[in-house]
Every structure is written in C-alpha cells, then in structure tokens.
Amino acid sequence: MDIDVFIDRRKALKLSQVKLCEGICTQATLSKFENNNRIPSLTILSRLCARLGLTVDELYQDQEETASRIAQDLDKVEGQLMTEDYRRVLNGLSKIHVDQIDAIPLKMQFYYLRGIVNTLINRQPDKILFDFSRILNDLDERHQTILTQLAFLGSGILYARRQEHDQAVFYFEKVLHYIRAIDANEAAERENNYHLRVLTLIYFTAEFYAGDVDYKLSNQLITLGLKLCSEHHVTYYLPRLKFLAAQNAIAEHRPQALISRLMDEALAFARINQNEVVEVKVAALRKQCQQKQPAKSDTDSATTAIVKPS
C-alpha cells in the first residue's frame, strides 16, 4: 500500500489529521496509519479515503502495477528458459529483486527459475537447493502447486548431473507420478502457462529416463509431450522433443529414414522458435551419424568386387 498517496492528498486539501478523522476514528488511529503503517479496518480506511475523494484501490495501484510488471518479466524469462537462452535468463533474473515481490506465486516462480537455470549451467548446488527449498519448505509447504513439481524436477536434474543416481530417481519418480495423474479436463482450466510447465516436466523427465536407458518410458513421455504441444498450439518444446526422439531412435538402432526425418523436424522447429542450441545439436548429430555410416564409394567397391566375374 502506498500511504504517501493518502498523505499527499490530505495535505493538498489542507486537512489536518484532526479534521479528516472527525466522526470516523481517533486521531491516534490516523496517526498510526500515516506514520507507522498501521492499517485501520477496511471500513475506517474506506471512509477516510472517501472524504479525500480517493478509493482504497488507488492506494494499492502502484503495487499492482509493479506486480504486473514483475509477472510479465518472469514470464518472459520462463519463455527464454524453454528455448535454452540461458544468458538472457540470467540477465533477466538479475534485474528482478526478490525482496520487491509480495505475491507468493511470483516468489515461487522466481526461485524456480533461478534454481533451474543455475542447475542447467552447473553452478554450486547449495545455492540451487536453497532456492528449491524456499518453495518446498516455505512457500508451498503442502505441495499443492506445479511449482513444487518443478522444484522436484530441478532437484532431480541436479542429482543426475552429480551422478547421484538414487537421489535423482527419487525426485524424478515424484514428477513422473504427477505427470501420470494430470486430469486433462482440470488442466484445461489452469493458468495460461500451466501447459508449458507440464511440458518442462515431461521433457526433462523423458531426457532423464533416456539417459537411464529406459527408452520405452522416454518415448512414451515424448509422445505425450508432442500431443500436448499439438492440442494447445505451443511450439517451445517441439525442437527439443523431436531432437530427443532422434537421439533415442539412434540408440535403439531404428531405420535411418526415421532418424533423418526426426532430425529434419527438430531443425525446422528450432528455426521457428529461434532455438540456436538445438540447431547446433542437430548439426553435430548429423555429423556423428555420417561418420558412423560407411562411405558410399567404399560400399559400391565392395559390391563390385563381389559381383565382378573372375
């Protein structure tokens, strides 16, 4: 609440505290409000504001504008995270001061984003786990929001990268249980970025199980992710899901035509989403596949040697 708006209006109207509060409250109540931020009851505050030609909402206007701006900034950062633009994510977060955030959902979003980006660029685990613990042990103690699941996910990625397999499995199993329990009808009524966050859970969980050589489960999650992208017309994760599908196909020795198609689709979606990281990964994977294949001339020579009459 911006009490200065209230005080400035009273002074502009040349009303003393005694005159303003007459018939509404004691001068002590008004003094405590103006000098010590002791907010009176809504009834009293409303009557004081009405006498000044103000509404209570006007006292909160600046805070609402600040919260709206922070929400937009955090959503922008979250979009950059999904396209793996970690430099911009760090830059965006550096401009947001968590002590200026009052709304709990925005606080959780900030701690999640800072924790996950620091996990993905391999920074010190103690600071990362602190950010996730703020969500799990303080802001969402009852674990009722998807931000808890994203904190579990970040913890799982951290332990996987530290090659602490049992701990990683512990967290990824929690996330997997959540993904499987999602009610499609209920999810349709959630906030706008809910499905993007579910896709974040799906992609990184699919990536983990691919690394754990459980390609069947990984591919099931990829299929679910692609279905979600199609149903909700979102493309952020299409390049990464298609690229992961191509990697799985190579590991499973699937037909070369399928692998090539998946890489082509990953590249096309990467260009649409301006995901330069996936573009570079596709180029590297193509080169890797080409190096593993025998040169065409060598194959032709071997064939000629077989069929050539003696």
NORFEN-V64564 format. One record per residue. N is the residue number from 1. RES is the residue in one letter. SS is DSSP state (H for helix, E for strand, - for the rest). OMEGA is omega in whole degrees, 0 to 359 (NA if undefined). Layout:
# NORFEN-V64564
<<N | RES | SS | OMEGA> <N | RES | SS | OMEGA>>
This chain:
# NORFEN-V64564
<<1 | M | - | 180> <2 | D | - | 183> <3 | I | H | 179> <4 | D | H | 178> <5 | V | H | 179> <6 | F | H | 183> <7 | I | H | 181> <8 | D | H | 180> <9 | R | H | 180> <10 | R | H | 181> <11 | K | H | 179> <12 | A | H | 178> <13 | L | - | 178> <14 | K | - | 177> <15 | L | - | 174> <16 | S | - | 176> <17 | Q | H | 181> <18 | V | H | 182> <19 | K | H | 183> <20 | L | H | 187> <21 | C | H | 182> <22 | E | - | 179> <23 | G | - | 182> <24 | I | - | 182> <25 | C | - | 178> <26 | T | - | 177> <27 | Q | H | 180> <28 | A | H | 179> <29 | T | H | 180> <30 | L | H | 180> <31 | S | H | 179> <32 | K | H | 179> <33 | F | H | 185> <34 | E | H | 188> <35 | N | H | 186> <36 | N | H | 179> <37 | N | - | 177> <38 | R | - | 186> <39 | I | - | 179> <40 | P | - | 178> <41 | S | - | 181> <42 | L | H | 180> <43 | T | H | 180> <44 | I | H | 182> <45 | L | H | 180> <46 | S | H | 181> <47 | R | H | 177> <48 | L | H | 180> <49 | C | H | 180> <50 | A | H | 179> <51 | R | H | 179> <52 | L | - | 182> <53 | G | - | 179> <54 | L | - | 168> <55 | T | - | 178> <56 | V | H | 181> <57 | D | H | 181> <58 | E | H | 178> <59 | L | H | 181> <60 | Y | H | 190> <61 | Q | H | 182> <62 | D | H | 179> <63 | Q | H | 179> <64 | E | H | 178> <65 | E | H | 178> <66 | T | H | 179> <67 | A | H | 179> <68 | S | H | 179> <69 | R | H | 180> <70 | I | H | 179> <71 | A | H | 179> <72 | Q | H | 180> <73 | D | H | 180> <74 | L | H | 178> <75 | D | H | 178> <76 | K | H | 178> <77 | V | H | 181> <78 | E | H | 176> <79 | G | H | 178> <80 | Q | H | 176> <81 | L | H | 183> <82 | M | H | 176> <83 | T | - | 175> <84 | E | - | 178> <85 | D | - | 189> <86 | Y | H | 179> <87 | R | H | 180> <88 | R | H | 177> <89 | V | H | 180> <90 | L | H | 180> <91 | N | H | 180> <92 | G | H | 180> <93 | L | H | 181> <94 | S | H | 181> <95 | K | - | 181> <96 | I | - | 180> <97 | H | - | 186> <98 | V | H | 180> <99 | D | H | 175> <100 | Q | H | 183> <101 | I | - | 179> <102 | D | - | 184> <103 | A | - | 183> <104 | I | H | 178> <105 | P | H | 179> <106 | L | H | 176> <107 | K | H | 180> <108 | M | H | 179> <109 | Q | H | 179> <110 | F | H | 183> <111 | Y | H | 177> <112 | Y | H | 183> <113 | L | H | 180> <114 | R | H | 180> <115 | G | H | 185> <116 | I | H | 180> <117 | V | H | 177> <118 | N | H | 174> <119 | T | H | 185> <120 | L | H | 177> <121 | I | - | 171> <122 | N | - | 175> <123 | R | - | 187> <124 | Q | - | 185> <125 | P | H | 184> <126 | D | H | 179> <127 | K | H | 179> <128 | I | H | 182> <129 | L | H | 176> <130 | F | H | 180> <131 | D | H | 180> <132 | F | H | 180> <133 | S | H | 176> <134 | R | H | 177> <135 | I | H | 189> <136 | L | H | 187> <137 | N | H | 184> <138 | D | H | 189> <139 | L | H | 178> <140 | D | - | 185> <141 | E | - | 183> <142 | R | - | 174> <143 | H | - | 184> <144 | Q | - | 184> <145 | T | - | 179> <146 | I | H | 177> <147 | L | H | 174> <148 | T | H | 180> <149 | Q | H | 178> <150 | L | H | 175> <151 | A | H | 174> <152 | F | H | 180> <153 | L | H | 180> <154 | G | H | 178> <155 | S | H | 179> <156 | G | H | 179> <157 | I | H | 180> <158 | L | H | 182> <159 | Y | H | 178> <160 | A | H | 180> <161 | R | H | 176> <162 | R | - | 179> <163 | Q | - | 174> <164 | E | - | 194> <165 | H | H | 184> <166 | D | H | 179> <167 | Q | H | 179> <168 | A | H | 180> <169 | V | H | 180> <170 | F | H | 182> <171 | Y | H | 181> <172 | F | H | 176> <173 | E | H | 175> <174 | K | H | 180> <175 | V | H | 180> <176 | L | H | 178> <177 | H | H | 179> <178 | Y | H | 181> <179 | I | H | 183> <180 | R | H | 184> <181 | A | H | 183> <182 | I | - | 177> <183 | D | - | 185> <184 | A | H | 181> <185 | N | H | 179> <186 | E | H | 182> <187 | A | H | 182> <188 | A | - | 183> <189 | E | - | 182> <190 | R | - | 181> <191 | E | - | 188> <192 | N | - | 184> <193 | N | - | 182> <194 | Y | H | 184> <195 | H | H | 176> <196 | L | H | 179> <197 | R | H | 175> <198 | V | H | 178> <199 | L | H | 175> <200 | T | H | 177> <201 | L | H | 184> <202 | I | H | 185> <203 | Y | H | 185> <204 | F | H | 176> <205 | T | H | 176> <206 | A | H | 179> <207 | E | H | 180> <208 | F | H | 183> <209 | Y | H | 172> <210 | A | H | 177> <211 | G | H | 178> <212 | D | - | 178> <213 | V | - | 173> <214 | D | - | 186> <215 | Y | H | 179> <216 | K | H | 180> <217 | L | H | 179> <218 | S | H | 180> <219 | N | H | 176> <220 | Q | H | 179> <221 | L | H | 177> <222 | I | H | 179> <223 | T | H | 178> <224 | L | H | 179> <225 | G | H | 179> <226 | L | H | 178> <227 | K | H | 180> <228 | L | H | 177> <229 | C | H | 181> <230 | S | H | 184> <231 | E | H | 185> <232 | H | H | 174> <233 | H | - | 176> <234 | V | - | 186> <235 | T | - | 184> <236 | Y | - | 187> <237 | Y | - | 180> <238 | L | H | 179> <239 | P | H | 185> <240 | R | H | 178> <241 | L | H | 179> <242 | K | H | 179> <243 | F | H | 178> <244 | L | H | 177> <245 | A | H | 178> <246 | A | H | 178> <247 | Q | H | 178> <248 | N | H | 181> <249 | A | H | 177> <250 | I | H | 181> <251 | A | H | 181> <252 | E | - | 179> <253 | H | - | 177> <254 | R | - | 182> <255 | P | - | 182> <256 | Q | H | 181> <257 | A | H | 179> <258 | L | H | 181> <259 | I | H | 180> <260 | S | H | 180> <261 | R | H | 180> <262 | L | H | 178> <263 | M | H | 177> <264 | D | H | 180> <265 | E | H | 178> <266 | A | H | 181> <267 | L | H | 181> <268 | A | H | 180> <269 | F | H | 178> <270 | A | H | 180> <271 | R | H | 178> <272 | I | H | 183> <273 | N | - | 181> <274 | Q | - | 179> <275 | N | - | 183> <276 | E | H | 181> <277 | V | H | 179> <278 | V | H | 177> <279 | E | H | 180> <280 | V | H | 180> <281 | K | H | 179> <282 | V | H | 179> <283 | A | H | 180> <284 | A | H | 181> <285 | L | H | 176> <286 | R | H | 180> <287 | K | H | 179> <288 | Q | H | 179> <289 | C | H | 180> <290 | Q | H | 180> <291 | Q | H | 180> <292 | K | H | 181> <293 | Q | - | 176> <294 | P | - | 178> <295 | A | - | 184> <296 | K | H | 181> <297 | S | H | 179> <298 | D | H | 179> <299 | T | H | 180> <300 | D | H | 180> <301 | S | H | 181> <302 | A | H | 180> <303 | T | H | 180> <304 | T | H | 180> <305 | A | H | 181> <306 | I | H | 187> <307 | V | H | 182> <308 | K | - | 180> <309 | P | - | 179> <310 | S | - | NA>>
